[in-house]
């Protein structure tokens, strides 16, 4: 199973410090690159701290295991493993 490295708050703080040192201004816009032809704007109120649970799911075709996280209020949709933890999310709803 390939596991992506999830960004931590410490890594985010370090990156923000580096941005300050590179002269990024307070009015610089933030976007998400979703792989499509254009960038997606991030709403100003999109950053949240929520509770989430880790889970694992099996691909029905390859039988490979993939990990993820599910919001606490949607915990019933997955068979969770591990303990609830606080996470930072970008809520980008349309």
TORTORTI-844203 format. One record per residue: x, z, y of N, C-alpha, C, O in turn. Coordinates in steps of 0.02 Angstrom, whole numbers. Each point is the difference from the previous one (the first is absolute). Last residue first. Example, Ala and Ser with C-alpha at 12.3 -4.5 7.8 and 13.67 -1.06 7.14 Angstrom:
! TORTORTI-844203
      n_X      n_Z      n_Y     ca_X     ca_Z     ca_Y      c_X      c_Z      c_Y      o_X      o_Z      o_Y
      642      354     -112       42        3       59      -39       37       55       25        8       55
      -10      -12     -341      -45        0       59       45        0       60       52       33       -1
//
This chain:
! TORTORTI-844203
      n_X      n_Z      n_Y     ca_X     ca_Z     ca_Y      c_X      c_Z      c_Y      o_X      o_Z      o_Y
     -958     -141     1206      -30      -50       44      -74        9        2      -35      -38       34
      272      198      -83      -65      -23      -23      -28      -50       51       14        4       60
      210      137     -117      -11      -64       34      -64      -30      -27        2      -47      -40
      163      280       40      -69      -22      -15      -13      -62       41       -3        3       61
      227      124     -156      -22      -43       55      -69      -24      -20       -6      -41      -46
      136      277      -35      -28      -66      -14      -11      -37       66       -9       29       53
      144      198     -178      -13      -35       63      -27      -69      -19       31      -35      -40
      -48      271     -110       32      -64       10      -18      -27       68      -53       16       27
       45      225     -201      -15      -32       64       40      -65        6       59       -3      -20
     -144      100     -220       53        7       49      -20      -33       66      -40      -47        0
      -44      138     -273      -19      -27       66       58       11       48       34       52       -3
       28      -64     -258      -34       42       49      -17      -39       63       31      -50       16
       -1      -53     -278       36       37       51      -46       35       49      -61        1       -8
      -39     -209     -103       52       40      -31       36       37       55        6      -26       55
     -264     -111      -96       59       20       39       48       41      -43      -19       31      -50
     -174     -223       22       23       57      -40       66       22       31       53      -29      -13
     -252      -93      157       61       -9      -39       12       62      -43      -23       54       16
     -162      -70      136        5      -70      -21       60      -13      -44        5      -54      -31
      -61      267      142      -43      -12      -59        5      -72      -26      -23      -14      -55
      131       89      259       35       22      -60      -40      -16      -63       30      -16      -52
      -68      -15      299      -12      -52      -50       34       15      -66        8      -44      -43
       12      187      236      -73      -10       -6      -18      -56      -50      -58       -7      -18
      290       56       68      -33       57      -33      -74      -13      -11      -27       15      -54
      190     -226       63      -24       51       47      -37       55      -38      -31      -13      -51
      221     -127      -75      -70       -7       18      -19       57       48       22       57      -10
      211     -202      -97      -31       61       27      -71      -16       18      -17      -56       18
      207      -50     -210      -29       -5       67      -26       67       23       10       51      -33
      131     -206     -184      -19       61       35      -29      -14       68       12      -53       29
       11      -82     -281       12       -2       72      -25       64       31      -53       26      -18
      123     -147     -240      -28       56       37       19       -8       74       57      -15       16
      -94     -177     -225       47       35       44      -37       54       39      -59       -6       15
      -33     -162     -173        7       70      -22       52       38       41       19       56      -18
     -115     -290       37       70       11      -16       15       69      -29       53       11      -28
     -282      -78       85       32      -57      -32       71       15      -24       17      -15      -57
     -153      175      178      -32      -15      -64       33      -58      -37       -5       -3      -61
      116      188      228      -22      -70        5      -28      -19      -69       35        6      -50
      -30      251      141       31      -49      -44      -29      -69       11      -61       -8        3
      102      245      156      -48      -45      -30       37      -52      -43       57      -18       15
      -36      277      125       33      -54      -35      -54      -42      -32      -50       25      -25
       76      164      248      -32      -22      -62       42      -55      -31       44      -28       32
      -48      242      178       31      -56      -36      -41      -18      -62      -35       43      -28
      -67       64      260       22       16      -68       36      -60      -29      -22      -57       10
      -38      160      258       -5      -52      -51       28       26      -66       38       48       -3
     -119       16      282       21       24      -66      -11      -55      -51      -51      -35        2
      111        0      270      -55       13      -46       29       32      -64       60        5       -7
       -3      -90      279       26       40      -55      -60       18      -43      -47       31       24
       89     -253      151      -37       61      -20       42       38      -52       42      -29      -34
      -45     -201      221       40       48      -39      -39       64      -13      -26       31       46
      -65     -215       89        3      -15      -71       39       51      -42      -13        7      -59
      -57      -54      307      -18       63      -34        6       -6      -76      -33       38      -36
       83     -224      181       35       56       30      -14       67      -35       42       44        0
      -52     -283     -132      -39       37       49       37       62       24       37       31      -38
       77     -258      -50      -15       67      -24      -38       36       55       24        5       57
        4     -282     -123        6       55       48      -16       66      -34      -42        3      -45
      139     -224      -79      -61       39       10       13       57       48       46       40      -11
       66     -304      -28       10       73       -5      -65       35       16      -42      -25       37
       59     -229     -149        4       38       63       13       73      -14       -9       25      -55
      -10     -189     -121       32      -38       53        8       38       66       40      -19       42
      -45      156     -275      -38      -58       22       36      -32       59       56       18       16
       18      185     -115       20      -57      -39      -40      -63       17       16      -54      -24
      -25      276      130      -35        0      -64       19      -59      -44      -26       -7      -55
      122      163      270        7      -67      -28      -30        2      -70       29       30      -46
      -73      125      275       11        0      -72        5      -73      -21      -42      -41       19
       92      171      234      -39      -45      -42       16       13      -74       50       32      -16
      -21       71      292       14       10      -71      -47      -44      -41      -61       -1       13
      170        3      262      -56       -1      -47       24        8      -72       58      -17      -16
       49      111      255       12      -49      -53      -56        5      -51      -15       54      -25
       55       87      225      -56      -47       -1       10      -56      -52      -37      -49        0
      201      224       42      -63       33      -18      -58      -48       -5      -49       14      -35
      300     -110       -9      -37       35       53      -65       30      -26      -24      -17      -54
      280      -39      -52      -70      -18       -8      -41       42       49        9       61        4
      239      -59      -44      -33      -17       62      -72      -24       -7      -26      -31       46
      195      121     -209        3      -73        9      -38      -23       62       -4      -60       14
        5      289      -84       70      -17       15        8      -75       13       46      -21       35
     -257      104     -105       16       27       66       70      -22       22       10      -19       57
      -72      -31     -276      -35      -43       47       13       23       71       12      -42       44
       72      176     -217       38      -62        7      -33      -49       48       34      -34       38
     -150      231      -89       60       16       38       43      -62       11       25      -12       55
     -207      -10     -197      -23        6       70       58       18       45        6      -27       56
       35       22     -287      -11      -67       25      -22        1       73       23      -41       40
        0      246     -152       66      -31       10       -8      -70       29       38      -19       46
     -234      131     -107       31       32       59       67      -32       15       17      -13       58
     -123      -55     -255      -36      -25       58       30       28       64        9      -37       49
       71      118     -253       24      -68       11      -34      -31       61       32      -36       38
     -107      248     -103       69        4       23       30      -69       14       34       -9       50
     -247       26     -150       -3       18       71       70        4       30       11      -21       57
      -33     -139     -267      -15       70       14       -3       11       76       21      -42       39
      -63     -181     -215       32       27       60      -20       73        9      -58       17       -9
       67     -136     -232      -47       14       54       39       31       58       40       46       -9
       34     -214     -198       19       61       35      -47        9       60       -1      -41       45
      -60      -83     -285       20      -10       69       21       67       30      -27       52      -17
       29     -132     -246      -25       49       47       27      -15       69       60       -3       10
     -107     -118     -268       37       -3       62      -32       47       50      -60       -3       12
       65        6     -290      -42        0       59       44        0       62       44       42        7
//
